[in-house]
């Protein structure tokens, strides 16, 4: 499993977990009751069991992910993040890209996990949920 010890490392770690193609590695980055939104709809997946469905669909998308953290604002045990991610195909061409908004929380063992993850938050047109 991948362990995130600083909140600013979350997005790079998510990309590494995606590139491992192991659903368990991705799910381990979320709190048990975390919330995930993957697009411009108002559908929110809550809890690791439910989050597994959209993450499984993500793993079916071909390509290698690269994710760069734009900012990390830390306040005590929580942090707000924004990242830009890109999926590149085996030929190096663009498969998909987007920008995220996330809240992570420090756990008792020092790891940081997603509490709220909006995978496409900043990729949406203005005025969208």
C-alpha positions as CSV (number, residue, x, y, z in Angstrom):
1,X,0.0,0.0,0.0
2,X,1.0,3.6,-0.5
3,X,1.3,5.8,2.6
4,X,0.9,9.6,2.4
5,X,2.8,11.3,5.2
6,X,2.4,14.9,4.0
7,X,-0.9,16.3,2.5
8,X,1.0,17.8,-0.4
9,X,2.1,14.3,-1.5
10,X,-1.5,13.0,-1.8
11,X,-2.0,13.7,-5.5
12,X,1.3,12.3,-6.6
13,X,0.5,9.2,-4.5
14,X,-2.9,8.9,-6.1
15,X,-1.3,8.8,-9.5
16,X,1.2,6.1,-8.4
17,X,-1.7,4.1,-6.9
18,X,-3.6,4.4,-10.2
19,X,-0.5,3.4,-12.2
20,X,-0.3,0.3,-10.0
21,X,-3.7,-0.7,-11.4
22,X,-4.7,-2.1,-8.0
23,X,-8.1,-1.0,-6.7
24,X,-7.0,-1.7,-3.1
25,X,-4.2,0.8,-3.4
26,X,-6.6,3.5,-4.5
27,X,-9.2,2.7,-1.8
28,X,-6.6,2.8,0.9
29,X,-6.2,6.5,0.3
30,X,-9.8,7.2,1.4
31,X,-11.3,7.4,4.9
32,X,-13.9,4.7,5.5
33,X,-16.8,7.3,5.1
34,X,-15.1,9.6,2.5
35,X,-17.1,11.3,-0.3
36,X,-16.1,11.2,-4.0
37,X,-17.6,13.1,-6.9
38,X,-16.2,12.3,-10.3
39,X,-18.0,14.7,-12.7
40,X,-20.3,17.6,-13.1
41,X,-23.3,15.8,-11.8
42,X,-24.6,16.0,-8.2
43,X,-23.9,12.3,-7.7
44,X,-21.6,11.7,-4.7
45,X,-20.3,8.3,-3.8
46,X,-20.0,7.9,0.0
47,X,-17.9,5.3,1.8
48,X,-15.1,3.0,0.5
49,X,-17.6,0.3,-0.7
50,X,-19.5,2.8,-2.9
51,X,-16.3,4.6,-4.0
52,X,-14.9,1.3,-5.3
53,X,-17.4,1.5,-8.3
54,X,-16.2,4.8,-9.9
55,X,-12.6,4.0,-9.0
56,X,-12.9,0.6,-10.8
57,X,-14.3,2.4,-13.9
58,X,-11.3,4.8,-13.7
59,X,-8.9,1.8,-13.6
60,X,-10.5,0.6,-16.8
61,X,-9.3,3.7,-18.6
62,X,-6.0,3.1,-20.4
63,X,-3.0,5.2,-19.7
64,X,-0.5,6.3,-17.2
65,X,-1.5,9.1,-14.8
66,X,0.6,12.1,-13.8
67,X,-0.7,14.5,-11.1
68,X,0.8,17.7,-9.9
69,X,-0.3,19.4,-6.7
70,X,-1.1,23.1,-7.3
71,X,-1.5,24.1,-3.7
72,X,-1.9,22.6,-0.2
73,X,-3.4,24.7,2.6
74,X,-2.9,22.9,5.9
75,X,-4.7,23.8,9.1
76,X,-4.1,21.5,12.0
77,X,-5.4,18.0,11.0
78,X,-7.0,19.0,7.7
79,X,-5.8,20.3,4.4
80,X,-7.3,21.6,1.2
81,X,-5.7,20.5,-2.1
82,X,-5.9,21.3,-5.8
83,X,-4.2,19.3,-8.4
84,X,-4.0,18.9,-12.2
85,X,-3.9,15.4,-13.5
86,X,-3.3,13.9,-17.0
87,X,-3.6,10.4,-18.4
88,X,-1.2,9.6,-21.2
89,X,-1.6,6.6,-23.5
90,X,1.1,4.1,-24.3
91,X,2.0,6.2,-27.3
92,X,2.4,9.3,-25.1
93,X,-0.8,10.9,-26.4
94,X,-3.4,12.6,-24.2
95,X,-6.2,10.3,-23.0
96,X,-7.8,12.6,-20.5
97,X,-7.0,15.4,-18.1
98,X,-8.7,17.5,-15.4
99,X,-8.3,19.4,-12.1
100,X,-9.3,18.4,-8.7
101,X,-10.4,19.8,-5.3
102,X,-9.9,17.7,-2.2
103,X,-9.9,17.8,1.5
104,X,-7.6,15.4,3.4
105,X,-7.3,14.6,7.1
106,X,-4.4,13.4,9.2
107,X,-5.1,10.1,10.8
108,X,-4.0,8.9,14.3
109,X,-1.1,7.0,12.7
110,X,0.2,10.1,10.8
111,X,-1.2,9.1,7.4
112,X,-3.3,11.6,5.4
113,X,-6.5,10.3,3.7
114,X,-9.1,11.8,1.5
115,X,-12.3,13.0,3.3
116,X,-13.7,14.7,0.2
117,X,-12.4,14.2,-3.3
118,X,-13.9,16.0,-6.4
119,X,-11.9,14.5,-9.2
120,X,-13.2,17.0,-11.8
121,X,-14.0,20.1,-9.7
122,X,-12.0,22.7,-11.4
123,X,-12.5,21.2,-14.9
124,X,-16.1,22.2,-14.8
125,X,-17.5,25.3,-16.4
126,X,-18.3,28.2,-14.0
127,X,-21.7,27.9,-12.3
128,X,-21.7,24.0,-12.1
129,X,-22.0,22.1,-8.8
